[in-house]
Amino acid sequence: MNLQTRQYIFGLIFIAFGIYQATGNEYLEFSLYTGAGLAFIFNALVNEPKLQAQRQLLNIITWILIIATGILFIYLLRYKFF
């Protein structure tokens, strides 16, 4: 299994776990896991040969998702544990 396929699988696992959290009314954790999963998927899309023309846009979207997920993680720590 190559690196790109692994990133898609990790992304789908994160999104699936986010959906599981949403069924338990944990919407903050749902947004955290969904954002992380989308970041993995968009990061894998950057290396797709067919999408080389959109590479810069995909990089920007990936970094926005990574930063947003980090902020959500910090907010989740503060909201849940402090």
C-alpha positions as CSV (number, residue, x, y, z in Angstrom):
1,M,0.0,0.0,0.0
2,N,1.5,3.3,-1.0
3,L,1.6,6.5,0.9
4,Q,-1.2,8.2,-1.0
5,T,-3.7,5.3,-0.5
6,R,-2.9,5.3,3.2
7,Q,-3.7,9.0,3.4
8,Y,-7.1,8.4,1.8
9,I,-7.8,5.5,4.2
10,F,-6.8,7.6,7.3
11,G,-9.0,10.4,6.1
12,L,-12.0,8.1,5.7
13,I,-11.3,6.5,9.1
14,F,-11.3,10.0,10.7
15,I,-14.5,11.0,8.9
16,A,-16.2,7.7,9.9
17,F,-15.2,8.3,13.6
18,G,-16.5,11.8,13.3
19,I,-19.9,10.5,12.1
20,Y,-19.9,8.1,15.0
21,Q,-19.3,11.1,17.4
22,A,-22.1,13.0,15.8
23,T,-24.5,10.1,16.5
24,G,-23.6,10.6,20.2
25,N,-24.4,14.4,20.0
26,E,-20.7,15.3,20.3
27,Y,-20.7,17.9,17.5
28,L,-17.5,19.5,18.5
29,E,-15.6,16.3,18.2
30,F,-17.4,15.6,15.0
31,S,-16.1,18.8,13.5
32,L,-12.6,18.0,14.8
33,Y,-12.4,14.5,13.3
34,T,-14.1,15.6,10.1
35,G,-11.7,18.4,9.6
36,A,-8.7,16.1,10.2
37,G,-10.1,13.6,7.8
38,L,-10.6,16.2,5.1
39,A,-7.1,17.5,5.7
40,F,-5.7,14.0,5.1
41,I,-7.8,13.6,1.9
42,F,-6.9,17.1,0.5
43,N,-3.2,16.4,1.3
44,A,-3.4,13.2,-0.8
45,L,-5.1,15.1,-3.6
46,V,-2.1,17.4,-3.9
47,N,0.0,14.6,-5.2
48,E,-2.5,13.4,-7.8
49,P,-1.0,13.7,-11.3
50,K,-4.3,14.8,-12.9
51,L,-4.7,17.7,-10.5
52,Q,-1.4,19.4,-11.0
53,A,-3.0,22.5,-12.4
54,Q,-4.9,23.0,-9.1
55,R,-2.0,22.1,-6.8
56,Q,-1.6,25.5,-5.3
57,L,-5.3,25.8,-4.5
58,L,-5.3,22.3,-2.9
59,N,-2.2,23.2,-0.8
60,I,-4.0,26.3,0.5
61,I,-7.1,24.3,1.3
62,T,-5.0,21.7,3.1
63,W,-3.3,24.2,5.2
64,I,-6.5,26.0,6.1
65,L,-8.0,22.6,7.2
66,I,-4.9,21.8,9.2
67,I,-4.9,25.1,11.0
68,A,-8.7,25.0,11.6
69,T,-8.3,21.5,13.0
70,G,-5.5,22.6,15.4
71,I,-7.7,25.5,16.6
72,L,-10.6,23.1,17.1
73,F,-8.4,20.7,19.0
74,I,-7.2,23.5,21.4
75,Y,-10.8,24.6,21.9
76,L,-11.9,21.0,22.6
77,L,-9.2,20.6,25.2
78,R,-10.3,23.8,26.9
79,Y,-14.0,23.0,26.6
80,K,-13.8,19.4,27.8
81,F,-11.1,19.3,30.3
82,F,-10.6,22.8,31.8
